[in-house]
Amino acid sequence: MELLRIENLSASIEEKELLHSVSLTVGQGETHVLMGPNGAGKSTLGYTVMGSPEYQVTGGSIFFEGDDITGESADKRAKRGIFLSFQNPIEIAGISLSDFLRNALEHTTGTRMKLWDFKKQLKAAMDILQIDPAYADRDLNVGFSGGEKKKAEILQLLMLKPKLAILDETDSGLDVDAVKTVSAGIAEYRKNGGSLLIITHNTKILEALAVDRTHIIADGRIAAEGGPELIEEINLNGFDRFTEK
């Protein structure tokens, strides 16, 4: 069943058009990969689907569960069940990781959560990601290493259980062991039926996942689509044949 549909989407930032008539569809429970050279528009697509106010839709539409969400704000999209991780997660002083997650859960679900139930779920998710329980009481991302920030984002993913997770270069800057741990968290999310749109350069993070569809974006346009075999082609030959000469 269709979850996300992007139709002829064009988007710009500061009057510079970065996406040109992009179309793709993600079904419920599917794992899609978005790859392309630097500056191709990968992150722009992720931010535009999430509703970042920095990006202006200049054409086309975005549908989620059959509803046109093109004009909706980011918070409304989050409540619908769309999640976006960031290449460089920000630090927020004055709010602990635990409090942030509990508030996010209550805002997205619209219900209060018993503290005991929350702490039980939090511990289980932190165990999967091998996160020291003491980090729950630390200010969100403050003083965290790059790997710890990425693990904290996957922790949010496991706790919030969105219908669609857009992971933007989650593996960027991670060592081999951290990639394995983050991959385990992503695989755990997938077990519960969530859909993924993974934006990545490093295919190591995909090894534990069954990829349904691969999309290659170049120069702000979808240049090719296919199955996992496209990932292998990129590993062998790079993006040269997809870029404009």
N, C-alpha and C positions, 0 to 999 in steps of 0.2 A: 504493500500500500504506500502511496506517495506521502512523504512527509514535507519535504522542501522542494519548491519549484521556482527556479529563477528564469525569467523570460526576457530575453533581449535587453539585459540590464546594462545601462551605461551610467557611469558615475564620475564625478570630478571633485577636485579639491583646489580651492582658490582659482577657479575657472580653468584649471588644467584637467582635461579629460583623461582618466587613467584606465577606465573600463569601457569597452566598445561592444555593445550588443552581446553580452555573455549570457548563455543559457545552459543550465544543467539541472538535473533532478536527483534528489536523494530519497530513497525509499526507507520506510520504517525498518529498523534493525540492520541497515546496511553500513558498510565501511567504505568511504570514498577517499581517494588521495588526490590532492591538488599539488602539482609540481610545476616548476618553471624556473628560468634564470632569474637572477637578481633584478628587481625593478619591473618584473613582468606584470604585477597586479595581484599577486596572491594574497598578500595581507589586506590590500584595498578591498578585495572581494569579501574577506572575512569580516572586516569592520563595517562594510556596507550592509551585509546581511544582518549584523548585530544591531544596526541602527545608530552607529556613531554619528554625532552631529557634525563632525569635521568633514564628512563626505556627503556630497549632494547627488541625489539620483537625478539624472538628466534624461533618462529614458528607460522604458521597460518596467517590470513589476517583480515583486517577491511575494510568493505565496507560502504559507505555513499551515499545514493541515487543512488546506483548501481555502483559507482566508487570506485576503490581500492585506499584507502587513507593510507595504511599501512606505506608508506615511506614519507608521507607529514609532513611538519613542523606544529607546533601548530598554528601559525598565519594563515596559509592557511586553516586549519580546522575551525578556528574561522570565517573566511570569508565565509566559506561554510554554517555556521549557527550552529556550535557546541559550547556550552557554558559549562564551568565547574566552579562551586563554590568551595570554599576551606574550610576545617575544621577551619583553622586559617588564615583569611584574613590578608594580609600584610599591613603595613602602608607605605604611600608614601608621604614624605614631599615635598612641593614646587609645588604641583598640586592640585587644588581644586576638590572636588567631581564633581561639575558641569562641569569643563573643561575636566576632565577625561572622563566623559560620552559623552560629545559632540565629543571629539576626537575619542573615540571608535566607536560611531555611524558613523562618517564620514569615518573611515577606513574600517568598515565592509560593508557599503553600497556603498562606492566609490563616494559619492556625498556630496557637501556642504549642510549644513542645515541652514535655516534662524534662526537667534537668537530668534525671537519672537515665532516661531513654536516650537523650542527646549524648551524654557522656559515654554510654555503652556503644553507640554507633560510631562516635568519634574515635574511640580506642581501637575498634575493629578496623576502621579505615586507616588509621595511623600505623597499625601493625602490618598491614599489607604493603605499605610504602616505606616501612622501616624508619619511621620518624620518631625521634625521641619524644615521649609524652610531655616533657618539660616545654616543648615548643608551643603547646596549646596555650600557655599562659604568657607567651612573649608577644610583644607588639607585632602586628601583621607585617611580615617581611623585613622588619627593621633589624639590620645586622645579619640577615640571612645570606648565605652564599648563593651563587647563581643556581646551583643544583638544589639547594633547600627551597628556594623560591619556586622552582618548577615543581618540586614535590608538593609544596603547599597548594599549588593550583590544581594538581591532580587530586589532592585531598578534597578540595572544593567540589570537583567533579564527582567523586564518590559519594560525598555527603548530599549534594543537591540533586543528583540523579536526573539531569535534564533529558529531554527527549532527543535533542540534537546538541552535540558538542563539536565546536569548531576549535581545533587545536592548532595554534599558529606557532610553528617552529618550537614546539615544546622541547624538542631534543637539542636545541641549539646550545652549545657550550657545555654539554654534559659529558662526563667521562663514561667509559664503557659500563661500569657497574651502575651508575646512576641511570643510564639509558635502560638497562635491564629492569631496574626497580620501577621506573616510570612506566615502562611497557607493561609490567605486571599489573599496575593500577589501571591502565587503559583497557587491558584485556578483562579485568574484573568488571569494569563499567559495561563493557560489551556483553558480558554474560547476562546482564539484566535487561537486554533488549534495546539499549540505547543506540542511536545512530551517530556516526562519526564522519566529519569532514576534516581530514588531517592535511595540514599545509606543512610540507617538509622538504628539506634537501637530503636528509640522512635517512636512508631506507632501513637502517638498523632497527629503528623503532617499529617498523612494520613487520618484522620477522615473526612476531608472536600473534599476528592478526591475519585473518582471511580477508583480503581486499576484494571488494565486489567490482569497483570501477575506478579507473584512473583518468584524471583530466590533466592535460598539459596546457598551461596558459603561457602565452608569449605576446609581448607588445599589447597587453590589455585585452587579448582575444583568446578564446578557446581554440588552440591549434590542433589538438588531437584528443581523442577519447578511446578508451579500450579497457581491457582487463589488466590483471597483474603483469602480463607480458610487457606492457609499456614501461613498467618500473625497471625491468631487466634491461630494456633497450637504453633507458636513460643511464643506468649504471655503466653500461658498456660504451655508449657513444656520446653521452651528454645531450645538450639541447640544440645543437647546431642546425639540425634539419627543420626545427620548428620556428626558428627565428628569421625575421626578414633580413634579406641580404641588402 
